[in-house]
Amino acid sequence: MTETGRETGVLHGETLLALADAMVGDDADALARVRDGASAKLGPVAFVDAVAVVSNFERMVRIADATGIPLDGRLELMTQDLRQELGLERFGAAANTPQPGLGRRAAGRVLRPLARGALRVVGRVSRR
């Protein structure tokens, strides 16, 4: 196990995860601590690359939210319960994905177990 409790299989993975979490968090002190540690551990070139990658993903998410890109039909169907469990509907961008009707909710319940199984298989294959 890594210091963060998450195995990544990536060189400096725990440092990169901590950096990404701190960058999108709201604790300035934690960000300063993690940033300094990551810079020392990764070196200046890799540190700048890591910060650029996190920043780019954050930028893409903000652009998608700002332009109102809705979830596609299949993803919306398969993630209904998860989005509800996580309370994602409380965010403004959730208004871009219309609420499903009775038929789509029923289809989602049927497809969800299949999606979970497929994700497990993909996860196992990606770890090899």
MOVEN-V466330 format. One record per pair of residues at least 6 apart in sequence whose ideal C-beta (glycine too) atoms are under 7 Angstrom apart, sorted by the first residue. I is the first residue (numbers start at 1). J is the second residue. D is the distance in whole Angstrom. If there is no record, write none. Layout:
i={I I}
j={J J}
d={D D}
This chain:
i={1 2 2 2 3 4 4 4 6 6 8 8 9 10 12 12 15 15 15 16 18 19 19 19 19 19 20 22 22 22 22 23 23 24 25 38 38 39 42 65 68 69 70 70 71 76 76 77 77 77 77 78 78 78 78 80 80 80 81 83 88 100}
j={7 8 13 14 14 14 17 18 14 17 14 17 127 16 41 42 38 41 42 50 34 34 35 38 50 54 54 30 31 34 35 31 54 58 31 47 50 47 50 93 96 96 96 97 97 97 100 104 107 108 111 108 111 112 115 100 105 108 112 89 94 108}
d={6 7 7 4 5 5 6 6 7 6 7 7 7 7 6 6 5 5 6 6 5 6 7 4 6 7 5 5 4 4 7 7 5 6 7 6 7 5 6 4 4 7 4 4 5 6 7 6 6 4 6 6 5 6 4 7 7 5 6 7 6 7}
